[in-house]
Amino acid sequence: MERKLVGVLFAIFGPIFWAVAAAATPAGTVIGVSGSCTDHGHVLSRGDAVQIGHTLDVPADGNLTLQMADGSVISVAPGSSMTVASYNYGGSGRHVRLSLTQGLLRAQVSSVTGPSTFDVSTAAGTAAVASASADWFIRTQTGLAQAGVLAGKIDLTSTATGESVSIPAHWGTRLEAGRSPVPPRNWTQAEFEEVTHSTQ
């Protein structure tokens, strides 16, 4: 009788327990911060956890670096706002979606075992990692998104037209809202140095 009761209770509360545990697992941890970077108004410090659904705001004089649960590193530049829309990493692989409302970020995406998606969405379109690992940048401002790749490959897709372009290492492109992405071109060293400096 006691075993049956335990079994019934586990059947009822087990899924709730695991759902709560999953929700409590942070998507990432702050490993670098300068300026008054905030998470829903809370000023962030090194070691703070970042959860799914959280929006991170970086002021004009700040920088923020996150170590994600899968080992990837996200560096958010001054004047940026990013939301962790979804973050699922475990036995079923990796499925990540970040939303960049404004500003610039660098995503150093590590390789993982199993299926993987790693996307960053903007108002103009979405950039998705198309290789096992990648080191890349995406910037958004009103009506425009830009993306550049240091290593690996990403795909940039227009929200309006659904058209995509693939961006290989050392190349970049731009996407205007309502249009298809411009064909990629080889970015100059100065262009990469500008976005690298902004996200250090």
C-alpha positions as a Markdown table, in Angstrom:
| # | Residue | x | y | z |
|---|---|---|---|---|
| 1 | Met | 0.0 | 0.0 | 0.0 |
| 2 | Glu | 2.8 | 2.4 | 0.9 |
| 3 | Arg | 4.7 | 1.6 | -2.3 |
| 4 | Lys | 1.5 | 2.2 | -4.3 |
| 5 | Leu | 1.0 | 5.6 | -2.6 |
| 6 | Val | 4.6 | 6.6 | -3.3 |
| 7 | Gly | 4.2 | 5.6 | -6.9 |
| 8 | Val | 1.0 | 7.6 | -7.3 |
| 9 | Leu | 2.6 | 10.7 | -5.7 |
| 10 | Phe | 5.6 | 10.4 | -7.9 |
| 11 | Ala | 3.4 | 10.1 | -11.0 |
| 12 | Ile | 1.5 | 13.3 | -9.9 |
| 13 | Phe | 4.4 | 15.4 | -8.7 |
| 14 | Gly | 7.3 | 14.0 | -10.6 |
| 15 | Pro | 6.7 | 15.9 | -13.8 |
| 16 | Ile | 6.2 | 19.1 | -11.8 |
| 17 | Phe | 9.5 | 18.6 | -9.9 |
| 18 | Trp | 11.4 | 18.1 | -13.2 |
| 19 | Ala | 9.7 | 21.1 | -14.8 |
| 20 | Val | 10.7 | 23.3 | -11.8 |
| 21 | Ala | 14.2 | 21.9 | -11.9 |
| 22 | Ala | 14.5 | 22.6 | -15.6 |
| 23 | Ala | 13.2 | 26.1 | -15.2 |
| 24 | Ala | 15.7 | 26.7 | -12.4 |
| 25 | Thr | 18.7 | 25.6 | -14.5 |
| 26 | Pro | 20.3 | 28.8 | -15.7 |
| 27 | Ala | 20.9 | 29.4 | -19.4 |
| 28 | Gly | 24.2 | 31.1 | -18.6 |
| 29 | Thr | 26.3 | 32.9 | -16.0 |
| 30 | Val | 27.8 | 36.4 | -16.0 |
| 31 | Ile | 31.6 | 36.0 | -16.4 |
| 32 | Gly | 32.4 | 39.6 | -17.2 |
| 33 | Val | 30.6 | 42.9 | -16.6 |
| 34 | Ser | 31.3 | 46.6 | -16.7 |
| 35 | Gly | 28.9 | 49.5 | -16.2 |
| 36 | Ser | 25.4 | 49.1 | -14.8 |
| 37 | Cys | 24.2 | 46.2 | -16.9 |
| 38 | Thr | 20.8 | 45.1 | -15.8 |
| 39 | Asp | 18.5 | 42.0 | -15.9 |
| 40 | His | 14.9 | 43.3 | -15.5 |
| 41 | Gly | 16.2 | 46.2 | -13.5 |
| 42 | His | 18.5 | 44.1 | -11.3 |
| 43 | Val | 22.1 | 45.3 | -11.6 |
| 44 | Leu | 24.3 | 42.4 | -12.7 |
| 45 | Ser | 27.5 | 41.1 | -11.1 |
| 46 | Arg | 30.0 | 38.4 | -12.0 |
| 47 | Gly | 28.6 | 35.0 | -11.1 |
| 48 | Asp | 24.9 | 36.0 | -11.5 |
| 49 | Ala | 22.7 | 33.4 | -13.3 |
| 50 | Val | 20.8 | 34.3 | -16.4 |
| 51 | Gln | 17.5 | 32.5 | -16.9 |
| 52 | Ile | 15.4 | 31.7 | -20.0 |
| 53 | Gly | 13.1 | 34.7 | -20.7 |
| 54 | His | 15.4 | 37.3 | -19.1 |
| 55 | Thr | 16.2 | 40.5 | -20.9 |
| 56 | Leu | 19.7 | 42.0 | -20.5 |
| 57 | Asp | 20.3 | 45.7 | -21.0 |
| 58 | Val | 23.8 | 47.0 | -21.5 |
| 59 | Pro | 24.3 | 50.8 | -21.1 |
| 60 | Ala | 26.4 | 52.9 | -23.4 |
| 61 | Asp | 29.3 | 52.7 | -21.1 |
| 62 | Gly | 29.0 | 49.0 | -20.3 |
| 63 | Asn | 29.9 | 45.5 | -21.6 |
| 64 | Leu | 28.6 | 42.1 | -20.6 |
| 65 | Thr | 30.0 | 38.6 | -21.2 |
| 66 | Leu | 28.0 | 35.4 | -20.5 |
| 67 | Gln | 29.2 | 31.8 | -20.3 |
| 68 | Met | 26.3 | 29.7 | -21.5 |
| 69 | Ala | 25.4 | 26.3 | -20.3 |
| 70 | Asp | 26.7 | 24.6 | -23.5 |
| 71 | Gly | 30.1 | 26.3 | -23.2 |
| 72 | Ser | 29.3 | 29.1 | -25.7 |
| 73 | Val | 30.3 | 32.6 | -24.9 |
| 74 | Ile | 28.1 | 35.6 | -25.7 |
| 75 | Ser | 29.6 | 39.1 | -25.5 |
| 76 | Val | 27.1 | 42.0 | -25.5 |
| 77 | Ala | 28.3 | 45.4 | -26.6 |
| 78 | Pro | 27.5 | 48.9 | -25.2 |
| 79 | Gly | 24.0 | 50.2 | -25.9 |
| 80 | Ser | 22.5 | 46.7 | -26.5 |
| 81 | Ser | 19.4 | 44.8 | -25.3 |
| 82 | Met | 19.2 | 41.0 | -25.6 |
| 83 | Thr | 16.6 | 38.4 | -24.5 |
| 84 | Val | 17.2 | 34.7 | -23.9 |
| 85 | Ala | 14.1 | 33.6 | -25.7 |
| 86 | Ser | 14.7 | 29.9 | -25.3 |
| 87 | Tyr | 17.7 | 27.7 | -24.2 |
| 88 | Asn | 17.5 | 23.9 | -24.2 |
| 89 | Tyr | 20.7 | 22.0 | -23.8 |
| 90 | Gly | 21.1 | 18.4 | -22.7 |
| 91 | Gly | 20.5 | 14.9 | -23.9 |
| 92 | Ser | 18.3 | 16.1 | -26.8 |
| 93 | Gly | 21.1 | 18.3 | -28.2 |
| 94 | Arg | 21.1 | 22.1 | -28.2 |
| 95 | His | 18.3 | 24.4 | -29.2 |
| 96 | Val | 18.9 | 28.1 | -28.6 |
| 97 | Arg | 17.2 | 31.3 | -29.6 |
| 98 | Leu | 18.3 | 34.7 | -28.5 |
| 99 | Ser | 16.6 | 38.0 | -29.5 |
| 100 | Leu | 18.6 | 41.1 | -30.1 |
| 101 | Thr | 16.4 | 44.2 | -29.9 |
| 102 | Gln | 19.1 | 46.7 | -30.5 |
| 103 | Gly | 22.9 | 46.8 | -30.5 |
| 104 | Leu | 25.6 | 44.3 | -31.2 |
| 105 | Leu | 26.7 | 40.9 | -29.8 |
| 106 | Arg | 29.4 | 38.4 | -30.5 |
| 107 | Ala | 28.5 | 34.7 | -30.3 |
| 108 | Gln | 31.4 | 32.2 | -29.9 |
| 109 | Val | 29.3 | 29.1 | -30.3 |
| 110 | Ser | 30.9 | 25.8 | -29.2 |
| 111 | Ser | 30.3 | 22.4 | -30.9 |
| 112 | Val | 28.1 | 19.9 | -29.0 |
| 113 | Thr | 27.0 | 16.3 | -29.4 |
| 114 | Gly | 23.6 | 15.7 | -31.0 |
| 115 | Pro | 21.4 | 18.0 | -33.1 |
| 116 | Ser | 21.9 | 21.7 | -32.7 |
| 117 | Thr | 20.3 | 25.0 | -33.5 |
| 118 | Phe | 21.6 | 28.4 | -32.4 |
| 119 | Asp | 19.7 | 31.4 | -33.6 |
| 120 | Val | 19.7 | 35.2 | -33.0 |
| 121 | Ser | 16.6 | 37.0 | -34.1 |
| 122 | Thr | 16.3 | 40.7 | -34.9 |
| 123 | Ala | 13.4 | 42.7 | -36.3 |
| 124 | Ala | 14.8 | 42.5 | -39.9 |
| 125 | Gly | 15.7 | 38.8 | -39.8 |
| 126 | Thr | 17.3 | 35.8 | -38.1 |
| 127 | Ala | 20.9 | 34.6 | -38.1 |
| 128 | Ala | 21.4 | 30.8 | -37.5 |
| 129 | Val | 24.6 | 28.9 | -37.0 |
| 130 | Ala | 25.1 | 26.5 | -40.0 |
| 131 | Ser | 28.3 | 24.7 | -38.8 |
| 132 | Ala | 29.3 | 22.7 | -35.8 |
| 133 | Ser | 30.8 | 25.8 | -34.2 |
| 134 | Ala | 31.1 | 29.4 | -35.1 |
| 135 | Asp | 32.5 | 32.8 | -34.0 |
| 136 | Trp | 30.4 | 35.6 | -35.4 |
| 137 | Phe | 28.8 | 39.0 | -34.9 |
| 138 | Ile | 25.3 | 40.4 | -35.4 |
| 139 | Arg | 24.3 | 44.1 | -35.1 |
| 140 | Thr | 20.8 | 45.5 | -35.3 |
| 141 | Gln | 19.4 | 49.1 | -35.4 |
| 142 | Thr | 16.2 | 50.5 | -36.8 |
| 143 | Gly | 15.4 | 48.9 | -40.1 |
| 144 | Leu | 18.8 | 47.1 | -40.5 |
| 145 | Ala | 20.8 | 44.1 | -39.4 |
| 146 | Gln | 24.4 | 43.3 | -40.2 |
| 147 | Ala | 26.3 | 40.0 | -39.6 |
| 148 | Gly | 29.9 | 39.0 | -40.0 |
| 149 | Val | 31.7 | 35.7 | -39.4 |
| 150 | Leu | 35.2 | 35.1 | -38.1 |
| 151 | Ala | 35.0 | 31.3 | -38.1 |
| 152 | Gly | 32.4 | 28.7 | -39.1 |
| 153 | Lys | 29.3 | 29.6 | -41.2 |
| 154 | Ile | 25.9 | 31.2 | -40.5 |
| 155 | Asp | 22.7 | 31.7 | -42.5 |
| 156 | Leu | 20.9 | 35.1 | -42.5 |
| 157 | Thr | 17.2 | 35.0 | -43.3 |
| 158 | Ser | 14.9 | 37.9 | -44.0 |
| 159 | Thr | 11.7 | 38.0 | -41.8 |
| 160 | Ala | 9.8 | 39.7 | -44.7 |
| 161 | Thr | 10.8 | 37.6 | -47.7 |
| 162 | Gly | 12.1 | 34.4 | -46.2 |
| 163 | Glu | 15.1 | 34.6 | -48.4 |
| 164 | Ser | 18.5 | 33.4 | -47.0 |
| 165 | Val | 22.2 | 33.8 | -47.6 |
| 166 | Ser | 25.1 | 31.8 | -46.2 |
| 167 | Ile | 28.0 | 33.7 | -44.7 |
| 168 | Pro | 31.3 | 31.9 | -44.6 |
| 169 | Ala | 34.3 | 32.8 | -42.4 |
| 170 | His | 35.8 | 36.3 | -43.0 |
| 171 | Trp | 32.7 | 37.4 | -44.8 |
| 172 | Gly | 29.7 | 39.6 | -43.8 |
| 173 | Thr | 26.5 | 41.1 | -45.1 |
| 174 | Arg | 23.6 | 43.4 | -44.3 |
| 175 | Leu | 19.8 | 43.0 | -44.3 |
| 176 | Glu | 17.4 | 45.9 | -44.6 |
| 177 | Ala | 13.9 | 45.4 | -43.1 |
| 178 | Gly | 11.4 | 44.3 | -45.7 |
| 179 | Arg | 14.1 | 43.1 | -48.1 |
| 180 | Ser | 16.2 | 40.1 | -48.8 |
| 181 | Pro | 19.8 | 39.9 | -47.5 |
| 182 | Val | 22.5 | 41.5 | -49.6 |
| 183 | Pro | 24.9 | 39.0 | -51.1 |
| 184 | Pro | 27.9 | 38.5 | -48.7 |
| 185 | Arg | 31.3 | 40.0 | -49.3 |
| 186 | Asn | 34.7 | 39.7 | -47.8 |
| 187 | Trp | 34.9 | 42.0 | -44.8 |
| 188 | Thr | 38.0 | 44.1 | -44.2 |
| 189 | Gln | 40.2 | 43.7 | -41.2 |
| 190 | Ala | 39.1 | 47.1 | -40.1 |
| 191 | Glu | 35.4 | 46.0 | -40.1 |
| 192 | Phe | 36.2 | 43.0 | -37.9 |
| 193 | Glu | 38.4 | 45.0 | -35.6 |
| 194 | Glu | 35.5 | 47.5 | -35.0 |
| 195 | Val | 33.0 | 44.9 | -33.9 |
| 196 | Thr | 35.7 | 42.9 | -32.0 |
| 197 | His | 36.7 | 46.0 | -30.0 |
| 198 | Ser | 33.1 | 46.9 | -29.3 |
| 199 | Thr | 32.4 | 43.4 | -27.7 |
| 200 | Gln | 35.6 | 43.1 | -25.7 |
